[in-house]
């Protein structure tokens, strides 16, 4: 029981220290600005990755592959090569 009381006491001390360091004034504004900057930079990185993918692979690779299902399929004869690649 003594160990759990000791751990509980240490946790209370850590909580009190953490509550003393709450952000006020300029520190609060700076942390808020940093969070907004991080969010914008993540969006910019994603946009850059999408742009690079479009430039590399073309627009068709980013669009869904929703070809019409009612198009008739062309029958191709089976060959030895087509059986080995499946």
PDB file of N, CA, C and O in Angstrom:
ATOM      1  N   UNK A   1       0.818  -1.188   0.000  1.00  0.00           N
ATOM      2  CA  UNK A   1       0.000   0.000   0.000  1.00  0.00           C
ATOM      3  C   UNK A   1       0.862   1.251   0.000  1.00  0.00           C
ATOM      4  O   UNK A   1       0.470   2.271  -0.567  1.00  0.00           O
ATOM      5  N   UNK A   2       2.015   1.191   0.619  1.00  0.00           N
ATOM      6  CA  UNK A   2       2.866   2.373   0.715  1.00  0.00           C
ATOM      7  C   UNK A   2       3.341   2.823  -0.661  1.00  0.00           C
ATOM      8  O   UNK A   2       3.452   4.020  -0.923  1.00  0.00           O
ATOM      9  N   UNK A   3       3.622   1.855  -1.545  1.00  0.00           N
ATOM     10  CA  UNK A   3       4.085   2.219  -2.887  1.00  0.00           C
ATOM     11  C   UNK A   3       2.999   2.957  -3.656  1.00  0.00           C
ATOM     12  O   UNK A   3       3.284   3.948  -4.329  1.00  0.00           O
ATOM     13  N   UNK A   4       1.758   2.488  -3.564  1.00  0.00           N
ATOM     14  CA  UNK A   4       0.684   3.150  -4.306  1.00  0.00           C
ATOM     15  C   UNK A   4       0.427   4.541  -3.763  1.00  0.00           C
ATOM     16  O   UNK A   4       0.122   5.457  -4.527  1.00  0.00           O
ATOM     17  N   UNK A   5       0.546   4.718  -2.436  1.00  0.00           N
ATOM     18  CA  UNK A   5       0.373   6.050  -1.857  1.00  0.00           C
ATOM     19  C   UNK A   5       1.484   6.972  -2.324  1.00  0.00           C
ATOM     20  O   UNK A   5       1.244   8.145  -2.612  1.00  0.00           O
ATOM     21  N   UNK A   6       2.720   6.438  -2.403  1.00  0.00           N
ATOM     22  CA  UNK A   6       3.856   7.240  -2.843  1.00  0.00           C
ATOM     23  C   UNK A   6       3.678   7.645  -4.309  1.00  0.00           C
ATOM     24  O   UNK A   6       3.916   8.796  -4.674  1.00  0.00           O
ATOM     25  N   UNK A   7       3.260   6.692  -5.144  1.00  0.00           N
ATOM     26  CA  UNK A   7       3.038   6.993  -6.560  1.00  0.00           C
ATOM     27  C   UNK A   7       1.908   8.003  -6.709  1.00  0.00           C
ATOM     28  O   UNK A   7       1.998   8.927  -7.517  1.00  0.00           O
ATOM     29  N   UNK A   8       0.853   7.829  -5.935  1.00  0.00           N
ATOM     30  CA  UNK A   8      -0.259   8.775  -5.982  1.00  0.00           C
ATOM     31  C   UNK A   8       0.169  10.168  -5.569  1.00  0.00           C
ATOM     32  O   UNK A   8      -0.273  11.153  -6.159  1.00  0.00           O
ATOM     33  N   UNK A   9       1.037  10.264  -4.548  1.00  0.00           N
ATOM     34  CA  UNK A   9       1.539  11.565  -4.114  1.00  0.00           C
ATOM     35  C   UNK A   9       2.395  12.225  -5.178  1.00  0.00           C
ATOM     36  O   UNK A   9       2.309  13.435  -5.389  1.00  0.00           O
ATOM     37  N   UNK A  10       3.222  11.432  -5.851  1.00  0.00           N
ATOM     38  CA  UNK A  10       4.065  11.970  -6.925  1.00  0.00           C
ATOM     39  C   UNK A  10       3.193  12.458  -8.075  1.00  0.00           C
ATOM     40  O   UNK A  10       3.463  13.503  -8.665  1.00  0.00           O
ATOM     41  N   UNK A  11       2.152  11.701  -8.390  1.00  0.00           N
ATOM     42  CA  UNK A  11       1.258  12.109  -9.476  1.00  0.00           C
ATOM     43  C   UNK A  11       0.557  13.420  -9.139  1.00  0.00           C
ATOM     44  O   UNK A  11       0.377  14.270 -10.011  1.00  0.00           O
ATOM     45  N   UNK A  12       0.157  13.591  -7.866  1.00  0.00           N
ATOM     46  CA  UNK A  12      -0.487  14.841  -7.463  1.00  0.00           C
ATOM     47  C   UNK A  12       0.468  16.014  -7.601  1.00  0.00           C
ATOM     48  O   UNK A  12       0.073  17.092  -8.044  1.00  0.00           O
ATOM     49  N   UNK A  13       1.732  15.808  -7.221  1.00  0.00           N
ATOM     50  CA  UNK A  13       2.732  16.874  -7.346  1.00  0.00           C
ATOM     51  C   UNK A  13       2.921  17.239  -8.815  1.00  0.00           C
ATOM     52  O   UNK A  13       3.000  18.418  -9.160  1.00  0.00           O
ATOM     53  N   UNK A  14       2.992  16.225  -9.679  1.00  0.00           N
ATOM     54  CA  UNK A  14       3.168  16.490 -11.108  1.00  0.00           C
ATOM     55  C   UNK A  14       1.967  17.228 -11.687  1.00  0.00           C
ATOM     56  O   UNK A  14       2.127  18.112 -12.528  1.00  0.00           O
ATOM     57  N   UNK A  15       0.757  16.866 -11.237  1.00  0.00           N
ATOM     58  CA  UNK A  15      -0.438  17.565 -11.714  1.00  0.00           C
ATOM     59  C   UNK A  15      -0.427  19.021 -11.278  1.00  0.00           C
ATOM     60  O   UNK A  15      -0.797  19.905 -12.051  1.00  0.00           O
ATOM     61  N   UNK A  16       0.001  19.281 -10.029  1.00  0.00           N
ATOM     62  CA  UNK A  16       0.056  20.660  -9.544  1.00  0.00           C
ATOM     63  C   UNK A  16       1.069  21.466 -10.336  1.00  0.00           C
ATOM     64  O   UNK A  16       0.812  22.620 -10.681  1.00  0.00           O
ATOM     65  N   UNK A  17       2.236  20.862 -10.634  1.00  0.00           N
ATOM     66  CA  UNK A  17       3.245  21.569 -11.424  1.00  0.00           C
ATOM     67  C   UNK A  17       2.723  21.854 -12.824  1.00  0.00           C
ATOM     68  O   UNK A  17       2.957  22.930 -13.374  1.00  0.00           O
ATOM     69  N   UNK A  18       2.022  20.896 -13.394  1.00  0.00           N
ATOM     70  CA  UNK A  18       1.485  21.085 -14.740  1.00  0.00           C
ATOM     71  C   UNK A  18       0.429  22.180 -14.744  1.00  0.00           C
ATOM     72  O   UNK A  18       0.353  22.959 -15.694  1.00  0.00           O
ATOM     73  N   UNK A  19      -0.387  22.250 -13.695  1.00  0.00           N
ATOM     74  CA  UNK A  19      -1.417  23.281 -13.652  1.00  0.00           C
ATOM     75  C   UNK A  19      -0.811  24.660 -13.423  1.00  0.00           C
ATOM     76  O   UNK A  19      -1.402  25.658 -13.837  1.00  0.00           O
ATOM     77  N   UNK A  20       0.351  24.746 -12.776  1.00  0.00           N
ATOM     78  CA  UNK A  20       1.005  26.033 -12.579  1.00  0.00           C
ATOM     79  C   UNK A  20       1.542  26.597 -13.893  1.00  0.00           C
ATOM     80  O   UNK A  20       1.689  27.810 -14.040  1.00  0.00           O
ATOM     81  N   UNK A  21       1.829  25.721 -14.834  1.00  0.00           N
ATOM     82  CA  UNK A  21       2.416  26.152 -16.096  1.00  0.00           C
ATOM     83  C   UNK A  21       1.375  26.323 -17.193  1.00  0.00           C
ATOM     84  O   UNK A  21       1.673  26.118 -18.370  1.00  0.00           O
ATOM     85  N   UNK A  22       0.190  26.686 -16.825  1.00  0.00           N
ATOM     86  CA  UNK A  22      -0.825  26.936 -17.850  1.00  0.00           C
ATOM     87  C   UNK A  22      -0.422  28.166 -18.638  1.00  0.00           C
ATOM     88  O   UNK A  22       0.253  29.061 -18.130  1.00  0.00           O
ATOM     89  N   UNK A  23      -0.846  28.189 -19.873  1.00  0.00           N
ATOM     90  CA  UNK A  23      -0.419  29.262 -20.758  1.00  0.00           C
ATOM     91  C   UNK A  23      -1.303  30.492 -20.580  1.00  0.00           C
ATOM     92  O   UNK A  23      -2.530  30.403 -20.600  1.00  0.00           O
ATOM     93  N   UNK A  24      -0.660  31.627 -20.409  1.00  0.00           N
ATOM     94  CA  UNK A  24      -1.364  32.889 -20.249  1.00  0.00           C
ATOM     95  C   UNK A  24      -0.859  33.878 -21.281  1.00  0.00           C
ATOM     96  O   UNK A  24       0.309  33.829 -21.666  1.00  0.00           O
ATOM     97  N   UNK A  25      -1.715  34.769 -21.729  1.00  0.00           N
ATOM     98  CA  UNK A  25      -1.332  35.887 -22.567  1.00  0.00           C
ATOM     99  C   UNK A  25      -0.636  35.496 -23.854  1.00  0.00           C
ATOM    100  O   UNK A  25      -1.184  34.778 -24.690  1.00  0.00           O
ATOM    101  N   UNK A  26       0.599  35.993 -23.992  1.00  0.00           N
ATOM    102  CA  UNK A  26       1.364  35.808 -25.219  1.00  0.00           C
ATOM    103  C   UNK A  26       1.693  34.335 -25.445  1.00  0.00           C
ATOM    104  O   UNK A  26       1.673  33.865 -26.583  1.00  0.00           O
ATOM    105  N   UNK A  27       1.995  33.606 -24.378  1.00  0.00           N
ATOM    106  CA  UNK A  27       2.311  32.180 -24.528  1.00  0.00           C
ATOM    107  C   UNK A  27       1.124  31.421 -25.115  1.00  0.00           C
ATOM    108  O   UNK A  27       1.299  30.539 -25.955  1.00  0.00           O
ATOM    109  N   UNK A  28      -0.067  31.763 -24.676  1.00  0.00           N
ATOM    110  CA  UNK A  28      -1.270  31.116 -25.201  1.00  0.00           C
ATOM    111  C   UNK A  28      -1.433  31.431 -26.686  1.00  0.00           C
ATOM    112  O   UNK A  28      -1.729  30.541 -27.484  1.00  0.00           O
ATOM    113  N   UNK A  29      -1.240  32.694 -27.053  1.00  0.00           N
ATOM    114  CA  UNK A  29      -1.358  33.083 -28.457  1.00  0.00           C
ATOM    115  C   UNK A  29      -0.300  32.403 -29.318  1.00  0.00           C
ATOM    116  O   UNK A  29      -0.581  31.984 -30.441  1.00  0.00           O
ATOM    117  N   UNK A  30       0.924  32.295 -28.786  1.00  0.00           N
ATOM    118  CA  UNK A  30       1.997  31.653 -29.544  1.00  0.00           C
ATOM    119  C   UNK A  30       1.714  30.166 -29.745  1.00  0.00           C
ATOM    120  O   UNK A  30       1.953  29.632 -30.828  1.00  0.00           O
ATOM    121  N   UNK A  31       1.208  29.497 -28.715  1.00  0.00           N
ATOM    122  CA  UNK A  31       0.902  28.068 -28.872  1.00  0.00           C
ATOM    123  C   UNK A  31      -0.244  27.871 -29.856  1.00  0.00           C
ATOM    124  O   UNK A  31      -0.248  26.910 -30.625  1.00  0.00           O
ATOM    125  N   UNK A  32      -1.211  28.775 -29.835  1.00  0.00           N
ATOM    126  CA  UNK A  32      -2.321  28.704 -30.781  1.00  0.00           C
ATOM    127  C   UNK A  32      -1.822  28.949 -32.208  1.00  0.00           C
ATOM    128  O   UNK A  32      -2.240  28.259 -33.138  1.00  0.00           O
ATOM    129  N   UNK A  33      -0.934  29.927 -32.382  1.00  0.00           N
ATOM    130  CA  UNK A  33      -0.372  30.212 -33.704  1.00  0.00           C
ATOM    131  C   UNK A  33       0.458  29.037 -34.206  1.00  0.00           C
ATOM    132  O   UNK A  33       0.422  28.710 -35.392  1.00  0.00           O
ATOM    133  N   UNK A  34       1.204  28.405 -33.310  1.00  0.00           N
ATOM    134  CA  UNK A  34       2.006  27.246 -33.688  1.00  0.00           C
ATOM    135  C   UNK A  34       1.112  26.091 -34.149  1.00  0.00           C
ATOM    136  O   UNK A  34       1.418  25.419 -35.134  1.00  0.00           O
ATOM    137  N   UNK A  35       0.023  25.869 -33.443  1.00  0.00           N
ATOM    138  CA  UNK A  35      -0.908  24.802 -33.831  1.00  0.00           C
ATOM    139  C   UNK A  35      -1.514  25.085 -35.205  1.00  0.00           C
ATOM    140  O   UNK A  35      -1.651  24.175 -36.022  1.00  0.00           O
ATOM    141  N   UNK A  36      -1.879  26.348 -35.463  1.00  0.00           N
ATOM    142  CA  UNK A  36      -2.427  26.707 -36.771  1.00  0.00           C
ATOM    143  C   UNK A  36      -1.381  26.548 -37.865  1.00  0.00           C
ATOM    144  O   UNK A  36      -1.692  26.081 -38.961  1.00  0.00           O
ATOM    145  N   UNK A  37      -0.141  26.935 -37.571  1.00  0.00           N
ATOM    146  CA  UNK A  37       0.943  26.789 -38.543  1.00  0.00           C
ATOM    147  C   UNK A  37       1.179  25.319 -38.881  1.00  0.00           C
ATOM    148  O   UNK A  37       1.367  24.970 -40.047  1.00  0.00           O
ATOM    149  N   UNK A  38       1.168  24.456 -37.859  1.00  0.00           N
ATOM    150  CA  UNK A  38       1.355  23.026 -38.101  1.00  0.00           C
ATOM    151  C   UNK A  38       0.238  22.462 -38.967  1.00  0.00           C
ATOM    152  O   UNK A  38       0.494  21.646 -39.853  1.00  0.00           O
ATOM    153  N   UNK A  39      -0.993  22.885 -38.722  1.00  0.00           N
ATOM    154  CA  UNK A  39      -2.122  22.400 -39.522  1.00  0.00           C
ATOM    155  C   UNK A  39      -1.988  22.856 -40.973  1.00  0.00           C
ATOM    156  O   UNK A  39      -2.219  22.074 -41.895  1.00  0.00           O
ATOM    157  N   UNK A  40      -1.612  24.124 -41.176  1.00  0.00           N
ATOM    158  CA  UNK A  40      -1.444  24.636 -42.538  1.00  0.00           C
ATOM    159  C   UNK A  40      -0.288  23.957 -43.249  1.00  0.00           C
ATOM    160  O   UNK A  40      -0.372  23.689 -44.448  1.00  0.00           O
ATOM    161  N   UNK A  41       0.793  23.673 -42.529  1.00  0.00           N
ATOM    162  CA  UNK A  41       1.936  23.017 -43.170  1.00  0.00           C
ATOM    163  C   UNK A  41       1.596  21.580 -43.550  1.00  0.00           C
ATOM    164  O   UNK A  41       2.072  21.084 -44.571  1.00  0.00           O
ATOM    165  N   UNK A  42       0.780  20.906 -42.744  1.00  0.00           N
ATOM    166  CA  UNK A  42       0.344  19.549 -43.109  1.00  0.00           C
ATOM    167  C   UNK A  42      -0.489  19.576 -44.384  1.00  0.00           C
ATOM    168  O   UNK A  42      -0.326  18.727 -45.260  1.00  0.00           O
ATOM    169  N   UNK A  43      -1.393  20.568 -44.481  1.00  0.00           N
ATOM    170  CA  UNK A  43      -2.196  20.698 -45.692  1.00  0.00           C
ATOM    171  C   UNK A  43      -1.325  20.996 -46.906  1.00  0.00           C
ATOM    172  O   UNK A  43      -1.561  20.462 -47.990  1.00  0.00           O
ATOM    173  N   UNK A  44      -0.317  21.850 -46.725  1.00  0.00           N
ATOM    174  CA  UNK A  44       0.578  22.185 -47.831  1.00  0.00           C
ATOM    175  C   UNK A  44       1.372  20.964 -48.273  1.00  0.00           C
ATOM    176  O   UNK A  44       1.570  20.755 -49.470  1.00  0.00           O
ATOM    177  N   UNK A  45       1.826  20.159 -47.326  1.00  0.00           N
ATOM    178  CA  UNK A  45       2.563  18.937 -47.673  1.00  0.00           C
ATOM    179  C   UNK A  45       1.672  17.973 -48.439  1.00  0.00           C
ATOM    180  O   UNK A  45       2.109  17.349 -49.407  1.00  0.00           O
ATOM    181  N   UNK A  46       0.427  17.852 -48.007  1.00  0.00           N
ATOM    182  CA  UNK A  46      -0.498  16.955 -48.703  1.00  0.00           C
ATOM    183  C   UNK A  46      -0.768  17.469 -50.108  1.00  0.00           C
ATOM    184  O   UNK A  46      -0.792  16.690 -51.061  1.00  0.00           O
ATOM    185  N   UNK A  47      -0.971  18.774 -50.244  1.00  0.00           N
ATOM    186  CA  UNK A  47      -1.213  19.348 -51.566  1.00  0.00           C
ATOM    187  C   UNK A  47      -0.011  19.134 -52.477  1.00  0.00           C
ATOM    188  O   UNK A  47      -0.171  18.857 -53.666  1.00  0.00           O
ATOM    189  N   UNK A  48       1.184  19.262 -51.928  1.00  0.00           N
ATOM    190  CA  UNK A  48       2.389  19.039 -52.724  1.00  0.00           C
ATOM    191  C   UNK A  48       2.476  17.585 -53.171  1.00  0.00           C
ATOM    192  O   UNK A  48       2.837  17.307 -54.314  1.00  0.00           O
ATOM    193  N   UNK A  49       2.146  16.656 -52.274  1.00  0.00           N
ATOM    194  CA  UNK A  49       2.186  15.237 -52.648  1.00  0.00           C
ATOM    195  C   UNK A  49       1.169  14.927 -53.747  1.00  0.00           C
ATOM    196  O   UNK A  49       1.461  14.165 -54.669  1.00  0.00           O
ATOM    197  N   UNK A  50      -0.025  15.517 -53.648  1.00  0.00           N
ATOM    198  CA  UNK A  50      -1.042  15.303 -54.678  1.00  0.00           C
ATOM    199  C   UNK A  50      -0.570  15.893 -55.996  1.00  0.00           C
ATOM    200  O   UNK A  50      -0.724  15.271 -57.047  1.00  0.00           O
ATOM    201  N   UNK A  51       0.002  17.082 -55.947  1.00  0.00           N
ATOM    202  CA  UNK A  51       0.505  17.731 -57.166  1.00  0.00           C
ATOM    203  C   UNK A  51       1.605  16.891 -57.813  1.00  0.00           C
ATOM    204  O   UNK A  51       1.622  16.723 -59.032  1.00  0.00           O
ATOM    205  N   UNK A  52       2.522  16.362 -56.999  1.00  0.00           N
ATOM    206  CA  UNK A  52       3.603  15.536 -57.531  1.00  0.00           C
ATOM    207  C   UNK A  52       3.042  14.252 -58.147  1.00  0.00           C
ATOM    208  O   UNK A  52       3.526  13.798 -59.183  1.00  0.00           O
ATOM    209  N   UNK A  53       2.019  13.666 -57.510  1.00  0.00           N
ATOM    210  CA  UNK A  53       1.414  12.448 -58.049  1.00  0.00           C
ATOM    211  C   UNK A  53       0.733  12.731 -59.381  1.00  0.00           C
ATOM    212  O   UNK A  53       0.823  11.928 -60.310  1.00  0.00           O
ATOM    213  N   UNK A  54       0.051  13.872 -59.477  1.00  0.00           N
ATOM    214  CA  UNK A  54      -0.607  14.230 -60.732  1.00  0.00           C
ATOM    215  C   UNK A  54       0.427  14.444 -61.821  1.00  0.00           C
ATOM    216  O   UNK A  54       0.246  13.989 -62.951  1.00  0.00           O
ATOM    217  N   UNK A  55       1.513  15.136 -61.490  1.00  0.00           N
ATOM    218  CA  UNK A  55       2.548  15.393 -62.489  1.00  0.00           C
ATOM    219  C   UNK A  55       3.256  14.100 -62.897  1.00  0.00           C
ATOM    220  O   UNK A  55       3.643  13.948 -64.056  1.00  0.00           O
ATOM    221  N   UNK A  56       3.427  13.179 -61.969  1.00  0.00           N
ATOM    222  CA  UNK A  56       4.147  11.938 -62.252  1.00  0.00           C
ATOM    223  C   UNK A  56       3.265  10.910 -62.941  1.00  0.00           C
ATOM    224  O   UNK A  56       3.648  10.358 -63.972  1.00  0.00           O
ATOM    225  N   UNK A  57       2.085  10.643 -62.384  1.00  0.00           N
ATOM    226  CA  UNK A  57       1.244   9.549 -62.862  1.00  0.00           C
ATOM    227  C   UNK A  57       0.067  10.007 -63.705  1.00  0.00           C
ATOM    228  O   UNK A  57      -0.585   9.181 -64.344  1.00  0.00           O
ATOM    229  N   UNK A  58      -0.218  11.279 -63.724  1.00  0.00           N
ATOM    230  CA  UNK A  58      -1.353  11.785 -64.489  1.00  0.00           C
ATOM    231  C   UNK A  58      -2.611  11.842 -63.649  1.00  0.00           C
ATOM    232  O   UNK A  58      -2.688  11.255 -62.569  1.00  0.00           O
ATOM    233  N   UNK A  59      -3.594  12.560 -64.163  1.00  0.00           N
ATOM    234  CA  UNK A  59      -4.834  12.773 -63.417  1.00  0.00           C
ATOM    235  C   UNK A  59      -5.614  11.479 -63.261  1.00  0.00           C
ATOM    236  O   UNK A  59      -6.259  11.269 -62.233  1.00  0.00           O
ATOM    237  N   UNK A  60      -5.569  10.608 -64.262  1.00  0.00           N
ATOM    238  CA  UNK A  60      -6.354   9.377 -64.228  1.00  0.00           C
ATOM    239  C   UNK A  60      -6.036   8.487 -63.054  1.00  0.00           C
ATOM    240  O   UNK A  60      -6.896   7.725 -62.612  1.00  0.00           O
ATOM    241  N   UNK A  61      -4.827   8.560 -62.535  1.00  0.00           N
ATOM    242  CA  UNK A  61      -4.474   7.692 -61.419  1.00  0.00           C
ATOM    243  C   UNK A  61      -5.109   8.149 -60.115  1.00  0.00           C
ATOM    244  O   UNK A  61      -5.229   7.360 -59.178  1.00  0.00           O
ATOM    245  N   UNK A  62      -5.518   9.412 -60.041  1.00  0.00           N
ATOM    246  CA  UNK A  62      -6.140   9.912 -58.818  1.00  0.00           C
ATOM    247  C   UNK A  62      -7.664   9.804 -58.855  1.00  0.00           C
ATOM    248  O   UNK A  62      -8.323   9.853 -57.816  1.00  0.00           O
ATOM    249  N   UNK A  63      -8.214   9.657 -60.054  1.00  0.00           N
ATOM    250  CA  UNK A  63      -9.656   9.550 -60.176  1.00  0.00           C
ATOM    251  C   UNK A  63     -10.099   8.115 -59.907  1.00  0.00           C
ATOM    252  O   UNK A  63      -9.331   7.180 -60.133  1.00  0.00           O
ATOM    253  N   UNK A  64     -11.328   7.928 -59.427  1.00  0.00           N
ATOM    254  CA  UNK A  64     -11.800   6.562 -59.184  1.00  0.00           C
ATOM    255  C   UNK A  64     -11.933   5.802 -60.501  1.00  0.00           C
ATOM    256  O   UNK A  64     -12.242   6.379 -61.543  1.00  0.00           O
ATOM    257  N   UNK A  65     -11.700   4.532 -60.429  1.00  0.00           N
ATOM    258  CA  UNK A  65     -11.778   3.680 -61.607  1.00  0.00           C
ATOM    259  C   UNK A  65     -13.213   3.188 -61.751  1.00  0.00           C
ATOM    260  O   UNK A  65     -13.528   2.054 -61.389  1.00  0.00           O
ATOM    261  N   UNK A  66     -14.074   4.044 -62.278  1.00  0.00           N
ATOM    262  CA  UNK A  66     -15.490   3.692 -62.413  1.00  0.00           C
ATOM    263  C   UNK A  66     -15.876   3.605 -63.890  1.00  0.00           C
ATOM    264  O   UNK A  66     -16.665   4.406 -64.392  1.00  0.00           O
ATOM    265  N   UNK A  67     -15.315   2.637 -64.553  1.00  0.00           N
ATOM    266  CA  UNK A  67     -15.657   2.413 -65.946  1.00  0.00           C
ATOM    267  C   UNK A  67     -17.058   1.828 -66.032  1.00  0.00           C
ATOM    268  O   UNK A  67     -17.481   1.104 -65.131  1.00  0.00           O
ATOM    269  N   UNK A  68     -17.781   2.131 -67.100  1.00  0.00           N
ATOM    270  CA  UNK A  68     -19.151   1.605 -67.205  1.00  0.00           C
ATOM    271  C   UNK A  68     -19.152   0.086 -67.274  1.00  0.00           C
ATOM    272  O   UNK A  68     -18.330  -0.517 -67.964  1.00  0.00           O
ATOM    273  N   UNK A  69     -20.073  -0.519 -66.559  1.00  0.00           N
ATOM    274  CA  UNK A  69     -20.147  -1.969 -66.508  1.00  0.00           C
ATOM    275  C   UNK A  69     -20.877  -2.587 -67.684  1.00  0.00           C
ATOM    276  O   UNK A  69     -20.777  -3.793 -67.909  1.00  0.00           O
ATOM    277  N   UNK A  70     -21.615  -1.774 -68.443  1.00  0.00           N
ATOM    278  CA  UNK A  70     -22.386  -2.337 -69.546  1.00  0.00           C
ATOM    279  C   UNK A  70     -21.590  -2.428 -70.847  1.00  0.00           C
ATOM    280  O   UNK A  70     -22.136  -2.859 -71.863  1.00  0.00           O
ATOM    281  N   UNK A  71     -20.336  -2.040 -70.843  1.00  0.00           N
ATOM    282  CA  UNK A  71     -19.512  -2.145 -72.050  1.00  0.00           C
ATOM    283  C   UNK A  71     -19.184  -3.613 -72.301  1.00  0.00           C
ATOM    284  O   UNK A  71     -18.792  -4.326 -71.378  1.00  0.00           O
ATOM    285  N   UNK A  72     -19.340  -4.066 -73.532  1.00  0.00           N
ATOM    286  CA  UNK A  72     -19.045  -5.483 -73.812  1.00  0.00           C
ATOM    287  C   UNK A  72     -17.552  -5.760 -73.712  1.00  0.00           C
ATOM    288  O   UNK A  72     -16.719  -4.971 -74.157  1.00  0.00           O
ATOM    289  N   UNK A  73     -17.243  -6.894 -73.118  1.00  0.00           N
ATOM    290  CA  UNK A  73     -15.839  -7.285 -73.004  1.00  0.00           C
ATOM    291  C   UNK A  73     -15.401  -7.965 -74.283  1.00  0.00           C
ATOM    292  O   UNK A  73     -16.159  -8.715 -74.899  1.00  0.00           O
ATOM    293  N   UNK A  74     -14.177  -7.695 -74.669  1.00  0.00           N
ATOM    294  CA  UNK A  74     -13.629  -8.299 -75.873  1.00  0.00           C
ATOM    295  C   UNK A  74     -13.039  -9.643 -75.487  1.00  0.00           C
ATOM    296  O   UNK A  74     -12.204  -9.733 -74.586  1.00  0.00           O
ATOM    297  N   UNK A  75     -13.476 -10.678 -76.172  1.00  0.00           N
ATOM    298  CA  UNK A  75     -12.957 -12.022 -75.904  1.00  0.00           C
ATOM    299  C   UNK A  75     -11.568 -12.151 -76.503  1.00  0.00           C
ATOM    300  O   UNK A  75     -11.353 -11.870 -77.682  1.00  0.00           O
ATOM    301  N   UNK A  76     -10.645 -12.576 -75.680  1.00  0.00           N
ATOM    302  CA  UNK A  76      -9.281 -12.792 -76.155  1.00  0.00           C
ATOM    303  C   UNK A  76      -8.956 -14.269 -76.014  1.00  0.00           C
ATOM    304  O   UNK A  76      -9.300 -14.888 -75.007  1.00  0.00           O
ATOM    305  N   UNK A  77      -8.308 -14.825 -76.994  1.00  0.00           N
ATOM    306  CA  UNK A  77      -7.946 -16.243 -76.868  1.00  0.00           C
ATOM    307  C   UNK A  77      -6.889 -16.443 -75.793  1.00  0.00           C
ATOM    308  O   UNK A  77      -5.995 -15.616 -75.614  1.00  0.00           O
ATOM    309  N   UNK A  78      -7.008 -17.543 -75.093  1.00  0.00           N
ATOM    310  CA  UNK A  78      -6.031 -17.873 -74.057  1.00  0.00           C
ATOM    311  C   UNK A  78      -4.698 -18.220 -74.702  1.00  0.00           C
ATOM    312  O   UNK A  78      -4.635 -18.943 -75.696  1.00  0.00           O
ATOM    313  N   UNK A  79      -3.665 -17.700 -74.125  1.00  0.00           N
ATOM    314  CA  UNK A  79      -2.327 -18.027 -74.613  1.00  0.00           C
ATOM    315  C   UNK A  79      -1.497 -18.516 -73.451  1.00  0.00           C
ATOM    316  O   UNK A  79      -1.859 -18.324 -72.290  1.00  0.00           O
ATOM    317  N   UNK A  80      -0.402 -19.137 -73.761  1.00  0.00           N
ATOM    318  CA  UNK A  80       0.496 -19.641 -72.725  1.00  0.00           C
ATOM    319  C   UNK A  80       1.021 -18.494 -71.875  1.00  0.00           C
ATOM    320  O   UNK A  80       1.151 -18.635 -70.659  1.00  0.00           O
ATOM    321  N   UNK A  81       1.321 -17.368 -72.498  1.00  0.00           N
ATOM    322  CA  UNK A  81       1.864 -16.215 -71.780  1.00  0.00           C
ATOM    323  C   UNK A  81       0.836 -15.639 -70.813  1.00  0.00           C
ATOM    324  O   UNK A  81       1.184 -15.293 -69.684  1.00  0.00           O
ATOM    325  N   UNK A  82      -0.415 -15.529 -71.230  1.00  0.00           N
ATOM    326  CA  UNK A  82      -1.431 -14.950 -70.352  1.00  0.00           C
ATOM    327  C   UNK A  82      -1.696 -15.838 -69.144  1.00  0.00           C
ATOM    328  O   UNK A  82      -2.035 -15.333 -68.073  1.00  0.00           O
ATOM    329  N   UNK A  83      -1.548 -17.149 -69.294  1.00  0.00           N
ATOM    330  CA  UNK A  83      -1.745 -18.051 -68.162  1.00  0.00           C
ATOM    331  C   UNK A  83      -0.605 -17.955 -67.162  1.00  0.00           C
ATOM    332  O   UNK A  83      -0.820 -18.158 -65.967  1.00  0.00           O
ATOM    333  N   UNK A  84       0.583 -17.655 -67.613  1.00  0.00           N
ATOM    334  CA  UNK A  84       1.720 -17.595 -66.696  1.00  0.00           C
ATOM    335  C   UNK A  84       1.777 -16.289 -65.929  1.00  0.00           C
ATOM    336  O   UNK A  84       2.375 -16.243 -64.854  1.00  0.00           O
ATOM    337  N   UNK A  85       1.179 -15.232 -66.438  1.00  0.00           N
ATOM    338  CA  UNK A  85       1.248 -13.933 -65.775  1.00  0.00           C
ATOM    339  C   UNK A  85       0.165 -13.732 -64.739  1.00  0.00           C
ATOM    340  O   UNK A  85       0.229 -12.760 -63.986  1.00  0.00           O
ATOM    341  N   UNK A  86      -0.811 -14.589 -64.664  1.00  0.00           N
ATOM    342  CA  UNK A  86      -1.904 -14.407 -63.705  1.00  0.00           C
ATOM    343  C   UNK A  86      -1.480 -14.718 -62.343  1.00  0.00           C
ATOM    344  O   UNK A  86      -2.278 -14.617 -61.410  1.00  0.00           O
TER     345      UNK A  86
END
